[in-house]
Amino acid sequence: MHPVAVLTLALAAARHGPGPVRLAALAREAGVDAFARIHAELGGKEQARIQRSAESMARTSVFAVLMGSADYPPRLLSARAAPAFLFCRGAVELLSLPGLAICGSGAASASGVAAARACATAAADLGLCTIAGPAPGVGLASHLASLRAGGQTVLVAAEGIGRFRLPRGQLSDAWDPARTLVVSPFPPKQRASAATETGQHTVILGMGRALLVIEPRETGTTLATGMRASAAGRPVLAIPSAGTPRGIAMLLRRGAIPIHTPDELTSTLDTLPEEQPQPRRHPLLII
């Protein structure tokens, strides 16, 4: 299907679909046909308006990926809250490459940021993408370290791709369109919020071969994401830190693997099974 046609279907679903949860359920059942049906029910004027928007987005190198298509990330598809569509800009092949998801506080300590850099570099040396958000601290450091090591990185936005802007500074200087991908699971004009942060972390977690957690606070998205990963049977790796002992202890009790050095990360990733284990049953903690 032509990229503009895919964008048209994604925009139609984003603007006129039944809501994220119901739309994803329909897409799991009917694939791309679910999006085509939504588009077909629109009036001619609205179809033309969406077509113009799709053409405009395509001129800025944005493309869309629909659940049910061959380009949809296979690991993300196994997440129960996987989004029905993704708006992207960059190297589409990164959607299907194995990667290390990294989650950590934007207010991480200097040692936490250094750990993120070291682990992203080790992952790049193994040929794994880094998958993280764009926030300062752990996320920004991870992307930059991966690129400087010659690796590839996937930046998952917490807002619509039409609002996302690459942070200025070292990351924008190191940015290489051939080795990077920006992904947003939201309508293009969606503003960032607490709710979108949850959706952002669903994609980060869902695309990764394993989740590396750095300096989780006792409450907050980082710890919650680690708990969700554990409940879903995803490998969770945790870096012990004197500043966050209770958060780390909670993850370790859930079966997280402690990582003290980049060499430990490398050996652990080398021994992970290629196929993800089945989710554990838990009434509250699911992806």
Secondary structure, 3 states (H helix, E strand, C coil): CCHHHHHHHHHHHHHHCCCHHHHHHHHHHHCCHHHHHHHHCCCHHHHHHHHHHHHHHHHCCEEEEECCCCCCCHHHHCCCCCCCEEEEEECHHHHCCCEEEEEECCCCCHHHHHHHHHHHHHHHHCCCEEEECCCCCHHHHHHHHHHHCCCCEEEECCCCCCCCCCCCCHHHHHCCCCCEEEEECCCCCCCCCHHHHHHHHHHHHHHCCEEEEECCCCCCHHHHHHHHHHHCCCCEEEECCCCCHHHHHHHHHCCCEECCCHHHHHHHHHHCCCCCCCCCCCCCCCC
